[in-house]
């Protein structure tokens, strides 16, 4: 616990637990965090549209198992597929911001 006594910000905590920006462990952490966010957004948007995973898969030409994988943060998703799921399947727009 002594390693945490000087931690005052969330960024410091992330640095301590996952490494500094640019390190392999931090890159992996950031990728997993982004995938979690995407998976939760997809799940929420699908539920708001009152659609099942199977219905979304049919509408977008994918498989239910693939939708499930994405919603559980277990799979990689291509940008074109992400757009198709949200824009074609769920009638939602996607905006990207590069930092």
C-alpha positions as a Markdown table, in Angstrom:
| # | Residue | x | y | z |
|---|---|---|---|---|
| 1 | Unk | 0.0 | 0.0 | 0.0 |
| 2 | Unk | 3.0 | 2.3 | 0.5 |
| 3 | Unk | 3.3 | 2.7 | -3.3 |
| 4 | Unk | -0.1 | 4.4 | -3.3 |
| 5 | Unk | 0.5 | 6.9 | -0.6 |
| 6 | Unk | 1.7 | 9.7 | -2.9 |
| 7 | Unk | -1.0 | 9.1 | -5.6 |
| 8 | Unk | -3.2 | 12.2 | -5.9 |
| 9 | Unk | -4.7 | 11.8 | -9.4 |
| 10 | Unk | -6.3 | 9.1 | -11.5 |
| 11 | Unk | -3.6 | 9.6 | -14.1 |
| 12 | Unk | -0.9 | 8.9 | -11.5 |
| 13 | Unk | -2.8 | 5.7 | -10.5 |
| 14 | Unk | -3.0 | 4.5 | -14.1 |
| 15 | Unk | 0.7 | 5.2 | -14.6 |
| 16 | Unk | 1.6 | 3.2 | -11.5 |
| 17 | Unk | -0.6 | 0.2 | -12.3 |
| 18 | Unk | -0.3 | 0.1 | -16.1 |
| 19 | Unk | 2.9 | 1.9 | -17.0 |
| 20 | Unk | 3.5 | 5.3 | -18.5 |
| 21 | Unk | 2.1 | 6.4 | -21.9 |
| 22 | Unk | 3.8 | 4.6 | -24.7 |
| 23 | Unk | 4.8 | 1.5 | -22.8 |
| 24 | Unk | 3.6 | -1.8 | -24.1 |
| 25 | Unk | 1.5 | -2.5 | -20.9 |
| 26 | Unk | -0.1 | 0.9 | -21.1 |
| 27 | Unk | -0.9 | 0.6 | -24.8 |
| 28 | Unk | -2.6 | -2.8 | -24.1 |
| 29 | Unk | -4.6 | -1.2 | -21.1 |
| 30 | Unk | -5.7 | 1.7 | -23.3 |
| 31 | Unk | -6.8 | -0.6 | -26.1 |
| 32 | Unk | -8.8 | -2.7 | -23.7 |
| 33 | Unk | -10.4 | 0.4 | -22.1 |
| 34 | Unk | -11.5 | 1.7 | -25.6 |
| 35 | Unk | -12.9 | -1.7 | -26.5 |
| 36 | Unk | -14.9 | -1.8 | -23.3 |
| 37 | Unk | -16.3 | 1.7 | -24.0 |
| 38 | Unk | -17.3 | 0.6 | -27.6 |
| 39 | Unk | -18.8 | -2.6 | -26.3 |
| 40 | Unk | -21.0 | -0.8 | -23.8 |
| 41 | Unk | -22.1 | 1.8 | -26.3 |
| 42 | Unk | -23.1 | -0.8 | -28.8 |
| 43 | Unk | -25.0 | -2.8 | -26.1 |
| 44 | Unk | -26.8 | 0.3 | -24.9 |
| 45 | Unk | -27.7 | 1.5 | -28.4 |
| 46 | Unk | -29.0 | -1.9 | -29.4 |
| 47 | Unk | -31.2 | -2.1 | -26.3 |
| 48 | Unk | -32.5 | 1.4 | -26.8 |
| 49 | Unk | -33.5 | 0.3 | -30.3 |
| 50 | Unk | -35.3 | -2.7 | -28.8 |
| 51 | Unk | -33.3 | -5.1 | -30.9 |
| 52 | Unk | -31.8 | -8.5 | -30.1 |
| 53 | Unk | -28.3 | -9.4 | -31.1 |
| 54 | Unk | -29.8 | -11.6 | -33.7 |
| 55 | Unk | -31.9 | -8.9 | -35.2 |
| 56 | Unk | -28.9 | -6.5 | -35.4 |
| 57 | Unk | -26.8 | -9.2 | -37.0 |
| 58 | Unk | -29.4 | -9.9 | -39.6 |
| 59 | Unk | -29.8 | -6.2 | -40.4 |
| 60 | Unk | -26.1 | -5.7 | -40.8 |
| 61 | Unk | -25.0 | -8.9 | -42.5 |
| 62 | Unk | -23.0 | -10.2 | -39.5 |
| 63 | Unk | -23.5 | -13.1 | -37.1 |
| 64 | Unk | -25.1 | -13.0 | -33.7 |
| 65 | Unk | -22.0 | -14.6 | -32.2 |
| 66 | Unk | -19.9 | -11.7 | -33.6 |
| 67 | Unk | -22.3 | -9.1 | -32.0 |
| 68 | Unk | -22.0 | -11.0 | -28.7 |
| 69 | Unk | -18.2 | -11.0 | -28.9 |
| 70 | Unk | -18.1 | -7.3 | -29.5 |
| 71 | Unk | -20.6 | -6.5 | -26.7 |
| 72 | Unk | -18.5 | -8.6 | -24.4 |
| 73 | Unk | -15.3 | -6.9 | -25.4 |
| 74 | Unk | -13.8 | -10.1 | -26.6 |
| 75 | Unk | -13.2 | -9.4 | -30.3 |
| 76 | Unk | -11.5 | -6.9 | -32.5 |
| 77 | Unk | -13.8 | -4.8 | -34.7 |
| 78 | Unk | -13.0 | -3.2 | -38.0 |
| 79 | Unk | -13.9 | 0.5 | -38.4 |
| 80 | Unk | -16.1 | -0.3 | -41.4 |
| 81 | Unk | -18.0 | -2.9 | -39.3 |
| 82 | Unk | -18.4 | -0.5 | -36.4 |
| 83 | Unk | -19.9 | 2.1 | -38.7 |
| 84 | Unk | -22.2 | -0.5 | -40.3 |
| 85 | Unk | -23.5 | -1.7 | -36.9 |
| 86 | Unk | -24.2 | 1.8 | -35.6 |
| 87 | Unk | -25.3 | 3.6 | -38.8 |
| 88 | Unk | -27.0 | 0.9 | -40.7 |
| 89 | Unk | -28.1 | -1.4 | -37.9 |
| 90 | Unk | -29.0 | 1.1 | -35.2 |
| 91 | Unk | -29.6 | 4.3 | -37.3 |
| 92 | Unk | -27.0 | 6.1 | -35.2 |
| 93 | Unk | -24.2 | 8.4 | -36.3 |
| 94 | Unk | -20.6 | 8.0 | -35.3 |
| 95 | Unk | -18.1 | 10.8 | -34.8 |
| 96 | Unk | -14.4 | 10.3 | -34.2 |
| 97 | Unk | -12.0 | 12.6 | -32.4 |
| 98 | Unk | -8.3 | 12.2 | -32.7 |
| 99 | Unk | -6.3 | 13.5 | -29.7 |
